[in-house]
Amino acid sequence: MSQKKRRILIATRVHLPEPTAASQRWAAVEKALVKAGFEVEVLTSKYPHTDGGDRDNDIVVKRWPTLRDKDGNLRGYFPYLSFDIPLFFRLLAAKRADLIMVEPPPTTGLAARAAATIRRTPYMWYAADTWSSGAKSMGAPGLVVKLLEKAESFAISGAKGVIAVTEGVERQVRKMGAKQVFLVPNGIDTDVYRPGGSQDLGLEDPYFIYAGTASEFQGATIFLDAFERLLETRPQTQLLFVGGGSDWAEIRRRAQQINDQYSDMAPRVLVMDMLQPREVAPLLSSAIAALVSIAPLHATDTPYPTKILAALACGTPVIFAGPGQASDDITNEKLGIATQYEMGEILDAMTELLRTGDVYSPNFLRAWVIENRSLSRTGDGVLGAVRDALRR
């Protein structure tokens, strides 16, 4: 008689094909769980151009319509609630699971803990960051920060286990009452992000690329400041932005100003909306360097941007402006140039890579990611955490 499969229920706002780092992370976790013999069901939001549900490789995905902003992102107070309130009832109505896995925002944690308590089902919290410390760093009102701290602590303290993606996040969730913490760093899909392919955007000159979300947290407009200065001495250079976020309109505006100054040439700055990972990979692979930043918000749980890993997996060095473990890795492992979040240092790094960028071996950069930060390693790490939590 065959043994009954243990069942995992995942509650997440985003899921493939939505092109986000979280979506790709969940895909790796689901793959590892199914390979290990678990039954997996996902409760997520309806992404434009998808239907109400699907089944992929033994993973059942159930989608629910939500509010989204004009760019199609599920972000903001009311969009979050449009997912979280129905989620409570969806969790109550779902087939019984051995474990629920849930990720931020804290309001999702409130819904999940309430439903899990009623159903007497343990849950795990996947902490890619801590929202309350992020809000505090960005100068949110004290009352908002306090409410977020309470909601986040409530979600974390009730979890059977917490997965933290960095040591900084691990320290924060322990302060918030986490019973058991598993450190599982983020990774990147090295089957999707790989060297090769060609860009067909009409980029005629050597170019830098910024690929991903650009908001006040990243402060990506600093690269436009540096690039505008670079053009004074190296006009035969281009800059490509691919992605979206709250700063995207400003990036488009600034790009147009720069292009107007060089109207006798092909556009020096190109700005494109979000693409699927397989479309971004050739653009990364052909670039001089990828640009990644974290604005100095004095957060205590500085994240490790997956933008860095995507570029390295494509064999492209990185210019990283910001603090944290990513800066140490880039410097110590010779994966590019790490700078302070300062325009002059970024300009110097751009100039240096235009001059010596070919000293970085694509094979070496990619091998480092495969060895240290592949998405399959992330999936296996989460699988180990799930097994450990279920044994206790």
Phi and psi in degrees as a GROMACS rama.xvg file:
@    title "Ramachandran Plot"
@    xaxis  label "Phi"
@    yaxis  label "Psi"
@TYPE xy
-71.59  144.831  SER-2
-75.9273  138.47  GLN-3
-66.7637  134.654  LYS-4
-69.6752  139.672  LYS-5
-76.1336  148.757  ARG-6
-118.642  132.167  ARG-7
-116.684  131.503  ILE-8
-111.826  123.126  LEU-9
-109.164  128.476  ILE-10
-113.355  113.055  ALA-11
-147.772  139.92  THR-12
-65.763  -35.5237  ARG-13
-118.992  146.864  VAL-14
-157.788  152.499  HIS-15
-53.356  140.733  LEU-16
-90.1026  11.6693  PRO-17
-62.0461  122.115  GLU-18
-81.5793  77.0795  PRO-19
-128.588  159.998  THR-20
-62.1124  -38.0778  ALA-21
-63.8103  -40.3264  ALA-22
-60.3081  -44.2132  SER-23
-68.134  -36.4073  GLN-24
-63.3687  -46.0172  ARG-25
-63.0233  -36.5908  TRP-26
-60.0706  -40.533  ALA-27
-67.5629  -39.8869  ALA-28
-64.0499  -45.616  VAL-29
-61.9985  -42.215  GLU-30
-60.904  -44.0202  LYS-31
-65.9211  -40.6985  ALA-32
-64.3785  -46.2136  LEU-33
-64.0075  -42.5125  VAL-34
-60.6146  -31.9857  LYS-35
-84.6218  -0.0756879  ALA-36
100.117  10.0502  GLY-37
-85.0704  151.006  PHE-38
-92.5032  131.737  GLU-39
-125.102  131.041  VAL-40
-128.116  138.687  GLU-41
-118.496  129.194  VAL-42
-106.204  113.873  LEU-43
-140.4  -171.488  THR-44
-94.8445  162.228  SER-45
-84.3635  115.899  LYS-46
-88.6352  141.876  TYR-47
-48.7731  136.422  PRO-48
77.1669  13.4915  HIS-49
-118.02  158.103  THR-50
-93.616  -160.986  ASP-51
-77.5266  -10.7926  GLY-52
179.429  165.237  GLY-53
-161.26  166.591  ASP-54
-126.491  129.173  ARG-55
-140.293  114.47  ASP-56
52.4948  51.0199  ASN-57
70.7397  11.532  ASP-58
-107.426  121.388  ILE-59
-92.2192  123.769  VAL-60
-115.072  120.93  VAL-61
-114.335  126.595  LYS-62
-111.387  150.33  ARG-63
-132.221  135.045  TRP-64
-66.1071  139.865  PRO-65
-137.436  168.29  THR-66
-76.4307  141.156  LEU-67
-135.988  158.48  ARG-68
-77.9286  -178.799  ASP-69
-64.7417  -20.7754  LYS-70
-91.9644  1.78271  ASP-71
88.3804  8.00759  GLY-72
-89.185  142.121  ASN-73
-91.0912  88.0415  LEU-74
-148.879  135.692  ARG-75
118.721  161.767  GLY-76
-56.5253  -54.0812  TYR-77
-70.9146  -40.6473  PHE-78
-58.159  -40.5456  PRO-79
-61.1628  -46.5139  TYR-80
-64.9875  -31.5835  LEU-81
-66.5403  -19.789  SER-82
-92.554  -43.6015  PHE-83
-69.8012  -42.3265  ASP-84
-64.1267  -50.6222  ILE-85
-61.3617  -31.3992  PRO-86
-58.6432  -40.4093  LEU-87
-53.3214  -47.6622  PHE-88
-74.2358  -32.8909  PHE-89
-65.5065  -38.4984  ARG-90
-66.5636  -37.527  LEU-91
-66.3752  -35.148  LEU-92
-87.7285  -12.7541  ALA-93
-69.866  155.834  ALA-94
-59.775  140.442  LYS-95
-57.7358  137.203  ARG-96
-118.06  160.895  ALA-97
-81.4247  -25.1655  ASP-98
-158.318  139.801  LEU-99
-106.395  135.855  ILE-100
-113.333  132.938  MET-101
-141.968  149.982  VAL-102
-125.406  167.442  GLU-103
-57.9119  164.351  PRO-104
-79.933  171.978  PRO-105
-57.1617  -31.2376  PRO-106
-64.0061  -33.3382  THR-107
-66.2269  -36.552  THR-108
-64.2968  -38.5132  GLY-109
-60.5896  -47.1564  LEU-110
-63.1954  -42.0296  ALA-111
-68.6443  -43.4613  ALA-112
-64.856  -39.8734  ARG-113
-62.308  -47.1283  ALA-114
-67.4413  -40.5455  ALA-115
-64.4962  -36.524  ALA-116
-65.0776  -45.2397  THR-117
-61.8403  -39.1162  ILE-118
-89.1465  -3.84246  ARG-119
55.0956  48.0187  ARG-120
-119.614  129.784  THR-121
-69.4937  154.754  PRO-122
-137.219  156.93  TYR-123
-116.026  144.132  MET-124
-105.598  126.328  TRP-125
-100.889  102.126  TYR-126
-97.091  93.9132  ALA-127
-75.3246  -20.5756  ALA-128
-165.772  179.921  ASP-129
-117.811  120.981  THR-130
-68.9195  -35.3965  TRP-131
-67.265  -40.0636  SER-132
-70.0876  -34.1841  SER-133
-64.045  -42.8809  GLY-134
-63.8457  -40.514  ALA-135
-63.6894  -41.7519  LYS-136
-64.2508  -31.5309  SER-137
-88.9196  7.83241  MET-138
78.6759  27.1032  GLY-139
-64.9531  153.588  ALA-140
-55.8398  146.961  PRO-141
-55.292  -39.3061  GLY-142
-64.1666  -40.6027  LEU-143
-63.5023  -44.4813  VAL-144
-62.162  -43.1191  VAL-145
-63.8454  -41.4868  LYS-146
-65.5864  -41.3536  LEU-147
-63.123  -42.1603  LEU-148
-59.7814  -43.2825  GLU-149
-65.9248  -44.5642  LYS-150
-65.725  -42.6688  ALA-151
-68.0337  -41.5318  GLU-152
-63.2918  -37.8539  SER-153
-62.4858  -44.2943  PHE-154
-67.2002  -41.9899  ALA-155
-72.3512  -43.423  ILE-156
-67.7296  -23.522  SER-157
-87.3953  -8.65895  GLY-158
-78.3536  144.622  ALA-159
-69.5648  -29.7232  LYS-160
-155.618  155.393  GLY-161
-126.231  130.457  VAL-162
-97.0379  123.629  ILE-163
-113.918  138.911  ALA-164
-92.5866  -15.1127  VAL-165
-140.595  164.577  THR-166
-65.1097  -33.2645  GLU-167
-63.6174  -44.0052  GLY-168
-64.3024  -38.7654  VAL-169
-58.6369  -44.7835  GLU-170
-62.364  -41.6247  ARG-171
-65.7667  -45.4543  GLN-172
-69.6343  -28.603  VAL-173
-65.675  -39.6312  ARG-174
-64.1065  -26.572  LYS-175
-89.4366  6.58216  MET-176
100.585  16.597  GLY-177
-61.1989  131.561  ALA-178
-77.0837  -40.4198  LYS-179
-146.559  130.901  GLN-180
-121.262  133.837  VAL-181
-115.193  122.255  PHE-182
-88.6488  111.975  LEU-183
-131.361  99.1735  VAL-184
-62.4883  152.364  PRO-185
-66.106  155.037  ASN-186
-135.552  -173.994  GLY-187
-135.573  150.115  ILE-188
-78.0268  102.607  ASP-189
-78.2033  -6.92933  THR-190
-79.6441  -30.7815  ASP-191
-87.3004  -49.9823  VAL-192
-89.598  106.516  TYR-193
-152.584  157.418  ARG-194
-64.5486  154.749  PRO-195
115.053  176.923  GLY-196
80.257  174.123  GLY-197
-140.922  149.752  SER-198
-89.7807  140.221  GLN-199
-123.529  38.3829  ASP-200
-93.5836  1.44211  LEU-201
83.5597  16.809  GLY-202
-71.8153  113.82  LEU-203
-94.3443  -21.4658  GLU-204
-118.949  167.08  ASP-205
-54.3671  139.045  PRO-206
-138.249  152.04  TYR-207
-98.5643  157.54  PHE-208
-135.664  136.931  ILE-209
-114.954  117.02  TYR-210
-124.763  111.515  ALA-211
140.246  -163.716  GLY-212
-72.0186  140.776  THR-213
-130.878  108.506  ALA-214
-135.244  -172.01  SER-215
-62.5762  -23.893  GLU-216
-70.5064  -40.4431  PHE-217
-80.791  -36.0523  GLN-218
61.7111  43.3248  GLY-219
-69.725  -13.9449  ALA-220
-64.6942  -16.5456  THR-221
-62.9774  -26.853  ILE-222
-70.0981  -29.6942  PHE-223
-68.6306  -37.7673  LEU-224
-58.8235  -48.0465  ASP-225
-68.2073  -40.9158  ALA-226
-67.0862  -36.4343  PHE-227
-60.8269  -39.3938  GLU-228
-68.6138  -39.6709  ARG-229
-60.0187  -38.7463  LEU-230
-63.08  -21.9906  LEU-231
-63.0751  -29.8439  GLU-232
-115.167  -21.5593  THR-233
-129.933  67.2354  ARG-234
-65.8467  -21.643  PRO-235
-84.2576  50.4694  GLN-236
-137.971  147.817  THR-237
-127.614  164.3  GLN-238
-135.227  129.562  LEU-239
-117.343  127.221  LEU-240
-108.54  129.234  PHE-241
-131.647  119.558  VAL-242
156.361  -134.999  GLY-243
-179.047  -172.015  GLY-244
127.702  177.292  GLY-245
-67.188  -20.3561  SER-246
-93.388  2.213  ASP-247
-64.8493  -39.9919  TRP-248
-62.1198  -41.2218  ALA-249
-66.2884  -38.3876  GLU-250
-63.0693  -41.7712  ILE-251
-62.9591  -42.1552  ARG-252
-63.1313  -46.7546  ARG-253
-65.0915  -38.6782  ARG-254
-61.1111  -42.4246  ALA-255
-63.7383  -39.5218  GLN-256
-60.4341  -44.5618  GLN-257
-65.7571  -44.1169  ILE-258
-63.2243  -33.2847  ASN-259
-64.4494  -32.9609  ASP-260
-70.394  -24.436  GLN-261
-119.688  46.0181  TYR-262
-66.9088  -16.1372  SER-263
-85.136  0.956108  ASP-264
-122.406  167.161  MET-265
-59.8687  152.062  ALA-266
-48.9693  129.975  PRO-267
-78.4672  -27.7533  ARG-268
-125.276  123.693  VAL-269
-110.798  138.757  LEU-270
-127.281  122.921  VAL-271
-125.169  149.836  MET-272
-74.2006  174.938  ASP-273
-55.7315  135.646  MET-274
-116.763  163.057  LEU-275
-69.9938  150.639  GLN-276
-51.5023  -40.9005  PRO-277
-65.5519  -23.0701  ARG-278
-83.4717  -28.3834  GLU-279
-77.3998  -34.4182  VAL-280
-53.6712  -47.9809  ALA-281
-64.126  -30.5709  PRO-282
-68.0034  -40.2483  LEU-283
-65.4601  -43.8345  LEU-284
-61.8365  -32.0789  SER-285
-90.2861  -4.97586  SER-286
-81.7334  157.774  ALA-287
-64.2138  -46.4688  ILE-288
-161.231  154.968  ALA-289
-95.7189  141.996  ALA-290
-105.134  129.321  LEU-291
-139.55  141.34  VAL-292
-146.149  155.222  SER-293
-134.263  119.419  ILE-294
-65.1967  146.744  ALA-295
-74.6723  82.8218  PRO-296
-96.3968  5.3128  LEU-297
63.894  28.5856  HIS-298
-74.2173  150.699  ALA-299
-95.5307  -1.34127  THR-300
-127.92  50.7546  ASP-301
-50.536  125.077  THR-302
-76.3579  170.919  PRO-303
-111.558  100.747  TYR-304
-61.6892  128.468  PRO-305
-70.7287  -15.0425  THR-306
-54.575  -37.9931  LYS-307
-62.2178  -46.3014  ILE-308
-68.1398  -37.3837  LEU-309
-61.0068  -45.288  ALA-310
-64.5234  -47.2691  ALA-311
-62.5459  -38.1115  LEU-312
-63.7751  -26.3459  ALA-313
-87.6213  3.60441  CYS-314
80.7029  21.8909  GLY-315
-112.318  129.942  THR-316
-69.1075  165.6  PRO-317
-123.487  139.369  VAL-318
-103.243  113.631  ILE-319
-114.281  122.138  PHE-320
-108.703  105.445  ALA-321
156.675  179.293  GLY-322
-96.5484  179.977  PRO-323
102.112  -175.058  GLY-324
-60.6224  -33.9299  GLN-325
-59.4846  -41.3485  ALA-326
-62.1933  -42.9086  SER-327
-63.6015  -43.7284  ASP-328
-63.0346  -44.8422  ASP-329
-63.0602  -39.1945  ILE-330
-73.3215  -51.584  THR-331
-70.4175  -34.3206  ASN-332
-96.3086  1.57331  GLU-333
56.9106  56.6983  LYS-334
-104.591  5.92591  LEU-335
150.237  -144.283  GLY-336
-129.395  125.778  ILE-337
-101.434  134.934  ALA-338
-130.774  168.729  THR-339
-71.4338  164.692  GLN-340
-78.8955  77.5839  TYR-341
-149.116  129.651  GLU-342
-57.1735  -44.217  MET-343
-61.2942  -42.3348  GLY-344
-66.3413  -38.3783  GLU-345
-64.7793  -43.0716  ILE-346
-58.2445  -45.4018  LEU-347
-61.0321  -39.963  ASP-348
-66.7958  -41.1305  ALA-349
-61.0264  -45.9397  MET-350
-61.2981  -43.1253  THR-351
-62.7958  -43.5709  GLU-352
-72.251  -30.2944  LEU-353
-62.665  -31.6625  LEU-354
-85.3727  -37.0541  ARG-355
-130.753  18.5349  THR-356
-58.0671  -26.7162  GLY-357
-75.8762  0.734361  ASP-358
-77.0769  -13.1103  VAL-359
-89.9199  119.048  TYR-360
-77.7331  120.205  SER-361
-56.3749  -37.5721  PRO-362
-64.7353  -39.5181  ASN-363
-66.1203  -45.5856  PHE-364
-60.8775  -44.938  LEU-365
-66.4674  -41.5113  ARG-366
-61.0632  -36.2314  ALA-367
-63.1408  -42.1361  TRP-368
-64.9192  -46.6523  VAL-369
-58.7425  -40.0017  ILE-370
-74.0617  -34.4656  GLU-371
-114.996  -29.8258  ASN-372
-140.44  33.6205  ARG-373
-74.5324  153.195  SER-374
-68.4047  -28.6614  LEU-375
-64.7853  -35.0005  SER-376
-65.7404  -37.6694  ARG-377
-62.9219  -46.7418  THR-378
-58.7437  -43.6041  GLY-379
-65.8003  -35.9177  ASP-380
-65.2195  -41.7746  GLY-381
-67.5095  -39.0786  VAL-382
-57.0033  -44.2099  LEU-383
-61.445  -39.4939  GLY-384
-65.4409  -41.4244  ALA-385
-62.8178  -46.122  VAL-386
-60.508  -42.7399  ARG-387
-62.2031  -45.7211  ASP-388
-63.3192  -38.6211  ALA-389
-72.1714  -24.1849  LEU-390
-76.4613  -21.0841  ARG-391
